[in-house]
Amino acid sequence: MRVASAEQLQLEDQLAPLQLSLDPRVLWPDIGRASLDAALAAMDAALAAGDLRGWATADADFHRRLVVASGNRRLATTVAGMADLAHRARLATLRLRPMPQQSNQEHHALVTAIRNRDPARAEALHTRHRRRVGALLVLLLADLPGDGA
């Protein structure tokens, strides 16, 4: 199974701030709120059930919804092109990493910042989250057999 390389994960990390270069409409509480809340609920439910594969799918969906909410179609297309490899990296490392409670907490904080119309906080939280998870994935992928690319 081909998974994201360290370079691909770093590129995704560099695109993270752009993902929250939000269309001003997304900062209004009702725009996209139900979509993000549904993704959060799916991640929480999967984690509570110990369903790591379900959590990884819901996590990928959450990040996809954020990109779509940016209103930037070109960015959404670019990120979607890398999303499959990043999702495979998540799946390949699920059993090697700690339970992703911290990721869920970070996602909730991000949605709260969006709901509070605080784009600077939302961008900072999102960037910190993507960098933390990206660094963890790079570390874990380096320990997998094969070249990870």
Disulfide bonds with the S-S distance in Angstrom:
none
